[in-house]
Amino acid sequence: MKDWFKYKYGFVNIDDENIYFTSTGNWTETKKLQEKGIQKSNKIRKIRIQTFLVVSFVASAVIIFTSLANGNVSLLLLFGLPIALFSIYNYLKTGIGENYKLPIHNIISITIADHTAMIEFTYLENKIGIEKIESVEEKGKKLLESIMLKK
């Protein structure tokens, strides 16, 4: 088996041995991923992306409110800026997700409710972790259920 699905912050690739959390969904990216706990931390990258998004939102709000207060508002500014911000967010949100692989034999349970999946697993020296996967497609639900059926 070799398949993938999209979720809120990127892609989940699945083969017979591992579940891979990636930002692109590209199978070549999965080759360099390390297991949870061993992988390089991407907290700094996540913080930079989140900070950029917050600063962009605040700056845009200030520009719009200043324009409204001065009476210099244009439709392009009023609608174009929020649309541009939304587009930037959609482009950058995959950088917020985790990037690691999770061996299937380490999975304890997978719980699916609505469009959210919770994977409970062990890593390192029997530490227990939980990965929350939001906005899971129907295809993803079926793939995750099939993993639990095989265990």
Secondary structure, 3 states (H helix, E strand, C coil): CEEEEEECCEEEEEECCEEEEECCCCHHHHCCCCECCCCCCCHHHHHHHHHHHHHHHHHHHHHHHHHHHHCCCCHHHHHHHHHHHHHHHHHHHHHCCCCEEEEHHHEEEEEEECCEEEEEEEECCCEEEEEEECCCCHHHHHHHHHHHHHC
